[in-house]
């Protein structure tokens, strides 16, 4: 498969101790990845200094927190967390929650 095209399903996984993450594409300007949360798992509320983030719900459902707001996201929903605004998500469904995420600009290389 081309380095310019990837299938989300090829990058889905599970980790019992915490959520699963896979990077699809990364440059100095943007990071695109897949985050997977099994039933009951959460990405704790956090923020990104100077970085915007979006979540596209691909599979499952979850309760998102962005700033003072809290709402359920289901497949096809896009959730936006502006830079410096606290955000997080909890898988409230019975199946795996699969999210396409984007962060811009990309986090510094580790």
N, C-alpha and C positions, 0 to 999 in steps of 0.2 A: 504494500500500500504506500502511496505517496507520503512524503513528509508534510505535505500541505493539506492532507485530508485524513481524518481519523474518525472512528466510530466510538461513540460514548460507551456502548456495551462492551467494547474491548478493554475498557479501563475502569470497570466496576469491580469492587472488591469489598472485603469485610475484615475488620480487626476487632476481636472481642473486647480488648481493653479500651479502645477509643475508635473514633471514626477513621475511615479509610480515605486517603487522598492520592490522586494521581495527576501529574502535570501533563497536559496535552500539548500546549505551545507556550513558549516563553521568549520574550525579547526584553529590551530595556524599557519598552513602552507599555507592555501588557503581559499579564499571565492569565492563561485560560487553563482550567483544570476541572476535575471531577471530584466532588466530595460525596461520600456515602456514609450514611448513618443507619445502623440497624435499629430495630424497634427499641425505643427508650433511650437511645444514645443522644447526646447533645454536643453542639459546638457552643461553648460558653460565650457569654456576652463579652465582646472585645471591640477594639476599634483599630483603625489603620491611619496613622498620622500621614496626612497628605495624599491618601490613596482612596479612590472610589472603588466600590465593590458591587457586583450584582450576583444574584443567584437566579438561575432558571430551573424551576422544578421539572425534572425529567420523568421521575417515577416517585410514587408514594405521596405522603403528605406530612407537613410539619408545622409547628407553631414558630413563627418568626418574631423576633423583637428587633425593632429599629428605632433607636431613640426612645421616646415615650410610647410608641405604638406597638401593639401586639396583634397578630392576625395569623390565620391559617393559610398556607400556600399549598396548592394542588397542581398536578401536571398542567403545564402551559403557562403558569404564573411566573412573572419576573418580579423579583424583589430588589430594590436599589438601596444601598447604604452609602450615603455620601461620606467623603473623607472626614475623619475625626468623630463620626457619630457612632456610638456603641450599637452593636448588632450581634445577633446569635440566632440559633435555631435548635429546636428539639424535635426529634422524630416522634410524633404523637400517633402514628398509624401502626398497624400490625405488620407491615412489610417494610423492606429497605427503602429509605429515602435517598434518591439519587439526584444530585444537583450539579448542573454545569455552573461553574463560577468564573468570574473575571475580576481581576484587580488591575487598576491602572493609576499611576504608572506601576510597573512590576516591582515586587519587593527586591531589595538588594540581593545579589547572589550570595549564597552561604559558603 
